[in-house]
Amino acid sequence: MGKKLPGVLMFLLVILKVWGTAEACSCTSCYSSTCCNCDNDGLTSVPQHLPTTITKLSLDQNRITTLSRSDFSRYASLEILSLNDNRISTINNQTFSDLPHLRTLWLSKNQITILKADMFTGLGNLQSIWLWHNLINDIQAGSFSSTPQLGTLSLRNNNLTNLRSGMFTGLGNLEELYVYDNEISDIQAGTFEFSSTPKLEKLYIYNNKLTNLRSDMFTGLGNLEYLRLENNKISNIQVGTFHPLPQLRYLQLSKNCIQSIPSNLLEHQLYLRELRLSDNSITTYPFEELSNTKWLHSLYLDYNQLTTLPSKAYDALALIRFVNINHNPWRCDCRMVPFRLKMMNGSHDFEYHIKCFEPSEFYGHSLQDLSLDDLNSVECHEASVGNVLVSSVYGTVAGTLVMVVILLMT
């Protein structure tokens, strides 16, 4: 009996191990099918003991490194597959070819470095794929040719350095593309050619390394509504850059290095509703052109280098529901007289955003609290006010005369 005991114990250990593996995944009824959760179970491969009828499988936080076709061939009913936070670096040919019903695929927080043309074969009904926080530095042409129904593609937090033609071929139904938090310094001409992403509505490219925006970068995005480009290094924007985007509603360009806004930059953005230009180095802005964007309800120009505002700026800003022009180095002198003249009623919040930076005697004062005589008491060398050139205007009497002339001319 004593000699048989070690053998019996070994047998029991084997049984317990097998039983433990089978129970590692928790499968429950969800709607009219079965969902299995195998998260954080220390798995190094896809378990093969699960019900073949499962529609949702979660394998997050395991130690899987490689995926092959045999891993999923018995789970042909899968609709949702999550493989986040593993160590996946290799996805072999035809891995997903037996999953015709898959709608959502999560592959975030892995070690994938490249997307290949045969990687997603068989996923003809896939609607969203999440690939953020990998090491992806390249997308081969045709990588998404097998996913014509894809509506959402997330590639944020990777190592992409450029976007080029062919990367998004076949994504005729794509509506949302997220490529923020990469190393992108260029978007080559033809990247979004009309046959590639004609339905794209959201494009998020913030937190990258773009320095110039060219007129050929966004060609083919006629239905784009949301464009986020904040926190790049953009210093130059060509006229015509946004002309291919007539449906644009939201444009975010904050936290860049922009010094000036070209005339007619937004002449085709008739439906633009929100424009964010905060935290740049903008010294001048074509305010008179804001009248072209009749739907604009929010404008952010705070934390820039604006020093003065023409009379026409008041008229344009007064038509916008929300305006932020705080934290600019405003110079409160005679050049502000035409603008100040229109502030008599104090009916708009932006009138209280103008805190004087110069001259020193008015530092910290609100333009709203300064009189016209105060503004005219400051020397203005060759300063153009409306259509009147004022040189070295001093004193209350001179200031009053200037005010009368400006009133007559406006």
Backbone torsions as a table, in degrees:
resi	resn	phi	psi	omega
1	MET	NA	-40.4	-178.7
2	GLY	-64.9	-33.7	179.9
3	LYS	-70.0	-26.8	-178.4
4	LYS	-80.9	-19.2	-174.6
5	LEU	-59.4	-48.1	179.1
6	PRO	-58.5	-38.1	178.9
7	GLY	-65.8	-39.5	179.0
8	VAL	-65.7	-42.8	179.1
9	LEU	-61.7	-42.5	178.8
10	MET	-61.8	-41.6	179.1
11	PHE	-61.7	-43.1	179.2
12	LEU	-64.0	-39.1	179.1
13	LEU	-63.2	-41.2	179.0
14	VAL	-63.6	-44.0	179.9
15	ILE	-61.6	-43.1	-179.8
16	LEU	-64.4	-39.3	179.9
17	LYS	-63.7	-45.8	179.1
18	VAL	-63.4	-44.1	179.7
19	TRP	-62.0	-39.1	-179.4
20	GLY	-66.1	-38.5	179.1
21	THR	-65.6	-41.6	-178.5
22	ALA	-66.0	-34.0	-177.1
23	GLU	-88.7	-5.0	-177.5
24	ALA	-61.4	-33.8	178.8
25	CYS	-96.8	135.8	179.0
26	SER	-102.4	117.8	-178.7
27	CYS	-111.9	130.1	-178.8
28	THR	-134.4	164.8	177.8
29	SER	-80.0	128.1	176.1
30	CYS	-131.0	115.0	-174.2
31	TYR	59.7	-122.3	-177.6
32	SER	-104.7	14.7	-178.2
33	SER	-137.4	-163.8	-176.6
34	THR	-120.9	137.9	177.5
35	CYS	-119.4	136.1	-179.5
36	CYS	-120.8	133.2	178.6
37	ASN	-114.3	116.6	-179.9
38	CYS	-121.2	29.9	-176.8
39	ASP	-66.9	142.4	170.6
40	ASN	52.7	46.5	-179.7
41	ASP	-110.9	8.0	178.7
42	GLY	72.2	19.7	-177.0
43	LEU	-71.7	141.0	176.1
44	THR	-108.9	-4.3	177.6
45	SER	-151.5	166.8	180.0
46	VAL	-74.8	123.5	-179.3
47	PRO	-63.8	145.1	-176.0
48	GLN	-112.9	9.2	-176.4
49	HIS	-100.0	4.6	-174.6
50	LEU	-80.2	159.5	177.5
51	PRO	-58.0	137.3	-176.7
52	THR	-72.8	-11.3	-177.3
53	THR	-94.9	5.6	-177.5
54	ILE	-60.5	145.3	179.0
55	THR	-111.5	-17.5	178.3
56	LYS	-134.6	129.1	179.9
57	LEU	-134.0	123.4	178.3
58	SER	-115.1	123.4	-179.2
59	LEU	-124.6	33.8	-177.4
60	ASP	-66.8	153.5	172.9
61	GLN	56.4	50.4	173.0
62	ASN	-120.5	-160.5	-176.0
63	ARG	-125.0	32.6	179.9
64	ILE	-72.6	133.8	-177.9
65	THR	-113.9	-26.7	-174.1
66	THR	-135.6	141.4	176.8
67	LEU	-120.3	137.5	179.2
68	SER	-135.7	167.6	-178.1
69	ARG	-60.0	-37.3	-178.4
70	SER	-65.1	-19.0	-179.8
71	ASP	-66.5	-31.1	-172.8
72	PHE	-122.3	1.2	-173.7
73	SER	-61.1	-26.6	-178.4
74	ARG	-90.7	-1.7	-177.8
75	TYR	-114.9	54.4	-172.7
76	ALA	-67.8	-12.2	-178.6
77	SER	-92.9	1.1	-177.3
78	LEU	-57.9	134.9	175.1
79	GLU	-114.9	-29.1	179.4
80	ILE	-132.3	127.0	-179.9
81	LEU	-132.1	123.5	-178.4
82	SER	-120.5	122.9	-179.6
83	LEU	-128.4	33.3	-178.9
84	ASN	-65.4	151.5	170.1
85	ASP	56.6	50.1	170.5
86	ASN	-113.2	-151.2	177.6
87	ARG	-128.7	32.3	-174.0
88	ILE	-67.4	122.0	176.6
89	SER	-123.2	-17.4	-177.8
90	THR	-127.0	125.7	172.9
91	ILE	-122.2	106.2	-174.0
92	ASN	-72.7	165.2	178.6
93	ASN	-54.1	140.1	174.0
94	GLN	64.1	18.4	-177.2
95	THR	-54.0	-40.9	-174.3
96	PHE	-106.3	15.4	-172.5
97	SER	-69.1	-14.8	178.6
98	ASP	-101.5	19.5	-178.0
99	LEU	-120.9	65.6	-175.4
100	PRO	-68.8	-16.8	-177.2
101	HIS	-99.9	-1.0	-176.5
102	LEU	-64.5	128.5	-179.6
103	ARG	-109.8	-31.4	-177.2
104	THR	-132.6	130.5	-179.8
105	LEU	-129.7	121.5	178.1
106	TRP	-107.6	122.9	177.9
107	LEU	-134.8	28.9	-176.6
108	SER	-76.6	159.4	178.6
109	LYS	56.0	53.2	174.1
110	ASN	-126.8	-157.9	-175.8
111	GLN	-126.9	34.2	179.0
112	ILE	-72.5	132.4	-177.3
113	THR	-110.0	-23.1	-177.3
114	ILE	-147.7	144.3	174.7
115	LEU	-103.4	126.6	-175.5
116	LYS	-108.7	162.0	-173.4
117	ALA	-63.4	-25.6	-177.4
118	ASP	-103.8	10.1	-171.5
119	MET	-70.3	-34.8	-174.4
120	PHE	-114.6	24.0	178.2
121	THR	-57.8	133.9	178.0
122	GLY	98.5	-8.5	-176.8
123	LEU	-96.8	55.5	-176.7
124	GLY	-67.0	-17.9	179.7
125	ASN	-111.3	9.7	-180.0
126	LEU	-64.0	131.8	-178.0
127	GLN	-108.1	-26.8	178.5
128	SER	-149.5	142.1	177.0
129	ILE	-137.4	133.9	-175.1
130	TRP	-117.6	112.8	-175.2
131	LEU	-123.4	24.3	-176.7
132	TRP	-73.4	155.9	-179.9
133	HIS	59.4	50.6	168.3
134	ASN	-114.5	-155.6	178.7
135	LEU	-123.5	27.8	-173.6
136	ILE	-64.5	121.3	178.5
137	ASN	-117.5	-3.9	178.8
138	ASP	-156.2	148.4	175.8
139	ILE	-126.4	111.1	-178.5
140	GLN	-69.6	148.4	177.7
141	ALA	-56.9	133.1	178.5
142	GLY	87.7	5.7	-179.2
143	SER	-58.6	-31.3	-176.8
144	PHE	-111.4	17.8	179.8
145	SER	-65.5	-22.9	-177.9
146	SER	-93.1	5.3	-177.7
147	THR	-125.1	63.5	-175.0
148	PRO	-66.8	-19.1	-178.3
149	GLN	-94.8	2.6	-176.9
150	LEU	-61.2	126.4	-179.8
151	GLY	-108.6	-26.6	-178.9
152	THR	-132.2	128.7	178.8
153	LEU	-131.5	117.6	179.6
154	SER	-112.0	117.7	179.1
155	LEU	-124.0	24.3	-177.0
156	ARG	-70.1	159.2	178.5
157	ASN	56.1	54.5	173.9
158	ASN	-128.7	-160.2	-176.4
159	ASN	-118.8	28.3	178.4
160	LEU	-66.5	136.2	-179.8
161	THR	-109.4	-17.7	177.6
162	ASN	-156.9	160.5	173.5
163	LEU	-116.3	135.6	-175.3
164	ARG	-142.0	169.5	-179.2
165	SER	-60.3	137.3	178.8
166	GLY	100.2	-23.3	-177.7
167	MET	-62.3	-36.0	-173.8
168	PHE	-116.6	20.8	178.0
169	THR	-60.2	135.2	177.3
170	GLY	96.2	-3.1	-177.5
171	LEU	-95.3	59.0	-176.6
172	GLY	-67.4	-16.7	179.5
173	ASN	-113.0	9.0	-178.8
174	LEU	-66.5	129.1	179.7
175	GLU	-113.8	-26.4	-177.2
176	GLU	-132.9	125.4	178.1
177	LEU	-128.8	121.2	-178.4
178	TYR	-115.8	111.0	178.6
179	VAL	-127.3	26.8	179.0
180	TYR	-75.6	163.9	-177.7
181	ASP	59.3	48.7	171.0
182	ASN	-120.3	-155.3	178.2
183	GLU	-122.4	30.7	-172.2
184	ILE	-69.6	122.4	178.4
185	SER	-114.5	-7.5	-179.3
186	ASP	-153.1	142.5	171.2
187	ILE	-118.3	105.7	-172.9
188	GLN	-72.1	153.1	177.9
189	ALA	-58.1	135.1	178.3
190	GLY	92.4	-2.7	-179.0
191	THR	-57.3	-41.0	-176.7
192	PHE	-113.9	38.2	-179.2
193	GLU	-52.9	150.5	-168.4
194	PHE	-53.7	-34.9	-178.2
195	SER	-73.6	-13.8	-177.2
196	SER	-87.6	-57.9	-174.0
197	THR	-134.1	62.5	-175.2
198	PRO	-68.8	-19.7	-176.1
199	LYS	-104.7	7.7	-176.8
200	LEU	-61.2	127.7	-179.0
201	GLU	-113.2	-29.6	-179.4
202	LYS	-126.0	126.6	177.6
203	LEU	-132.4	112.4	-177.6
204	TYR	-111.6	111.8	-177.8
205	ILE	-124.0	24.4	-177.4
206	TYR	-74.4	166.2	-178.1
207	ASN	58.1	50.7	174.9
208	ASN	-128.8	-156.0	-174.2
209	LYS	-128.0	31.7	176.7
210	LEU	-67.5	137.9	178.6
211	THR	-116.6	-30.1	-179.2
212	ASN	-130.6	140.7	173.7
213	LEU	-110.2	119.2	-177.4
214	ARG	-101.3	162.6	-178.0
215	SER	-71.7	-11.8	-179.2
216	ASP	-103.8	5.4	-174.1
217	MET	-72.4	-36.9	-171.9
218	PHE	-113.9	19.7	177.7
219	THR	-61.1	132.8	179.2
220	GLY	101.1	-2.3	-177.5
221	LEU	-104.9	54.1	-176.1
222	GLY	-65.8	-15.9	-179.6
223	ASN	-109.1	7.5	-178.1
224	LEU	-66.3	133.2	-179.2
225	GLU	-115.8	-30.1	-177.6
226	TYR	-125.7	122.3	179.0
227	LEU	-130.4	118.2	-179.0
228	ARG	-115.5	119.4	-177.5
229	LEU	-129.0	18.2	-176.7
230	GLU	-68.4	158.3	176.4
231	ASN	57.1	45.1	166.2
232	ASN	-106.5	-149.3	176.3
233	LYS	-129.7	35.5	-174.0
234	ILE	-68.2	124.5	177.5
235	SER	-122.3	-17.6	-177.0
236	ASN	-133.1	131.5	177.5
237	ILE	-127.0	116.6	180.0
238	GLN	-72.1	145.3	172.1
239	VAL	-62.2	134.1	-178.5
240	GLY	98.6	-6.0	-178.5
241	THR	-56.5	-41.2	-175.3
242	PHE	-102.8	5.5	179.5
243	HIS	-59.8	-33.8	179.5
244	PRO	-74.6	4.5	-174.1
245	LEU	-118.5	66.0	-175.6
246	PRO	-69.5	-17.8	-178.4
247	GLN	-97.6	7.3	-175.3
248	LEU	-60.5	127.6	178.4
249	ARG	-107.5	-33.3	-172.4
250	TYR	-134.3	123.6	179.4
251	LEU	-128.7	119.3	-177.3
252	GLN	-114.3	114.7	-179.5
253	LEU	-128.4	20.8	-177.4
254	SER	-68.5	161.2	175.0
255	LYS	56.8	51.2	173.3
256	ASN	-124.8	-157.4	-177.4
257	CYS	-122.7	30.3	-176.1
258	ILE	-72.6	130.6	179.4
259	GLN	-105.5	-29.9	179.6
260	SER	-147.1	153.9	179.2
261	ILE	-107.1	119.2	-178.7
262	PRO	-61.9	148.0	174.9
263	SER	-63.9	147.1	178.4
264	ASN	64.1	17.5	-179.4
265	LEU	-62.2	-36.3	-175.1
266	LEU	-115.4	27.4	-175.7
267	GLU	-66.9	-20.2	179.7
268	HIS	-98.2	-2.2	-177.2
269	GLN	-92.8	66.2	-176.1
270	LEU	-68.7	-22.0	-176.6
271	TYR	-107.0	10.5	-179.7
272	LEU	-61.6	129.8	-176.9
273	ARG	-113.1	-26.7	-179.3
274	GLU	-141.1	126.9	-179.7
275	LEU	-126.2	119.5	-178.3
276	ARG	-115.1	118.2	-179.9
277	LEU	-128.7	22.4	-178.4
278	SER	-63.0	156.9	173.0
279	ASP	56.6	49.4	170.6
280	ASN	-120.4	-155.6	177.0
281	SER	-127.8	35.2	-174.1
282	ILE	-68.0	125.9	178.9
283	THR	-104.5	-26.0	178.7
284	THR	-139.7	151.4	178.5
285	TYR	-143.1	135.6	179.5
286	PRO	-77.2	74.1	-174.1
287	PHE	-59.0	-31.9	-176.8
288	GLU	-62.7	-21.7	-178.5
289	GLU	-81.9	-8.6	178.5
290	LEU	-64.3	-20.2	179.8
291	SER	-66.4	-19.0	178.4
292	ASN	-73.4	-27.3	-178.9
293	THR	-98.1	77.4	-171.5
294	LYS	-69.8	-16.6	179.9
295	TRP	-93.9	-1.8	-177.0
296	LEU	-63.9	123.1	178.8
297	HIS	-119.4	-7.4	178.6
298	SER	-141.9	128.0	178.9
299	LEU	-133.9	124.6	-179.9
300	TYR	-115.4	114.9	176.8
301	LEU	-128.4	21.2	-179.5
302	ASP	-72.6	157.6	179.9
303	TYR	56.3	53.1	173.7
304	ASN	-124.9	-156.6	-177.4
305	GLN	-123.2	31.4	176.8
306	LEU	-70.0	136.6	-179.2
307	THR	-118.0	-25.4	-178.8
308	THR	-147.9	159.6	-178.5
309	LEU	-130.4	129.2	177.7
310	PRO	-75.6	166.8	179.5
311	SER	-57.6	-39.3	-178.3
312	LYS	-64.8	-25.5	179.4
313	ALA	-63.5	-37.3	-179.7
314	TYR	-63.1	-46.0	-179.3
315	ASP	-59.3	-40.7	-178.2
316	ALA	-70.9	-44.5	-177.8
317	LEU	-67.8	-31.9	-178.3
318	ALA	-65.5	-19.3	-179.0
319	LEU	-88.6	-6.2	-176.4
320	ILE	-102.0	133.5	-174.2
321	ARG	-63.2	-46.1	-179.1
322	PHE	-127.1	124.1	179.7
323	VAL	-130.3	134.0	175.1
324	ASN	-125.4	109.7	176.8
325	ILE	-122.2	25.3	178.2
326	ASN	-64.1	161.2	170.1
327	HIS	56.9	50.4	168.5
328	ASN	-118.3	153.4	-178.4
329	PRO	-81.9	68.7	-175.0
330	TRP	-63.8	136.0	174.4
331	ARG	-105.8	111.3	-175.7
332	CYS	-91.6	86.2	177.8
333	ASP	-136.4	-162.3	-173.5
334	CYS	-63.0	-20.1	179.0
335	ARG	-68.1	-18.8	179.6
336	MET	-92.4	-0.9	-176.7
337	VAL	-59.4	-48.8	-179.0
338	PRO	-59.7	-38.9	178.5
339	PHE	-68.1	-43.4	-178.6
340	ARG	-63.6	-32.2	179.8
341	LEU	-60.8	-29.8	-178.3
342	LYS	-89.9	3.3	-179.0
343	MET	-99.0	14.7	-173.1
344	MET	-60.8	-31.9	-176.3
345	ASN	-89.1	-20.7	-179.4
346	GLY	58.4	41.2	-172.9
347	SER	-93.8	-2.6	-178.5
348	HIS	-124.1	139.1	-177.3
349	ASP	-60.1	-35.3	-176.6
350	PHE	-62.6	-19.6	179.2
351	GLU	-63.8	-24.2	-178.9
352	TYR	-95.2	2.5	179.7
353	HIS	-84.0	-15.3	-172.4
354	ILE	-89.5	98.6	176.8
355	LYS	-103.7	125.3	-173.7
356	CYS	-65.7	133.0	173.1
357	PHE	-101.3	-35.4	175.6
358	GLU	-136.7	157.1	-7.9
359	PRO	-70.0	170.4	-173.2
360	SER	-59.5	-33.3	-178.1
361	GLU	-68.5	-17.4	179.4
362	PHE	-110.8	7.3	-177.2
363	TYR	-54.4	127.8	178.5
364	GLY	86.6	-11.7	178.6
365	HIS	-78.2	151.2	174.5
366	SER	-85.1	138.1	177.8
367	LEU	-57.6	-32.0	179.5
368	GLN	-60.2	-28.7	-176.7
369	ASP	-90.9	-5.3	-179.7
370	LEU	-95.2	142.0	177.9
371	SER	-86.4	168.3	176.1
372	LEU	-64.2	-34.3	177.4
373	ASP	-64.3	-37.7	177.5
374	ASP	-60.7	-46.9	-178.0
375	LEU	-64.9	-37.9	-178.7
376	ASN	-79.6	-9.2	178.3
377	SER	-79.9	-9.0	-178.1
378	VAL	-97.5	133.6	-178.2
379	GLU	-65.0	131.1	176.9
380	CYS	-122.6	112.0	179.2
381	HIS	-87.7	117.8	176.6
382	GLU	49.6	46.4	-179.0
383	ALA	-96.9	127.0	-179.9
384	SER	-87.4	121.5	177.6
385	VAL	-118.7	106.4	-174.7
386	GLY	63.4	-121.7	177.3
387	ASN	-106.9	12.3	-177.0
388	VAL	-108.5	131.9	176.7
389	LEU	-94.7	121.0	-177.2
390	VAL	-110.6	126.0	178.2
391	SER	-122.1	120.1	175.1
392	SER	51.3	63.2	-179.6
393	VAL	-88.0	126.3	-179.4
394	TYR	-129.9	154.8	165.5
395	GLY	77.5	163.3	-176.1
396	THR	-69.0	-41.1	-178.2
397	VAL	-64.2	-48.0	179.5
398	ALA	-62.1	-40.0	-179.9
399	GLY	-62.3	-41.0	-179.1
400	THR	-64.6	-40.3	178.5
401	LEU	-62.3	-43.3	178.7
402	VAL	-60.8	-41.2	-178.8
403	MET	-61.8	-42.8	-179.9
404	VAL	-63.1	-43.9	-178.9
405	VAL	-61.9	-43.9	-177.8
406	ILE	-65.1	-40.8	179.0
407	LEU	-60.2	-40.9	179.9
408	LEU	-66.4	-34.3	-175.2
409	MET	-86.0	-16.7	179.1
410	THR	-102.6	NA	NA
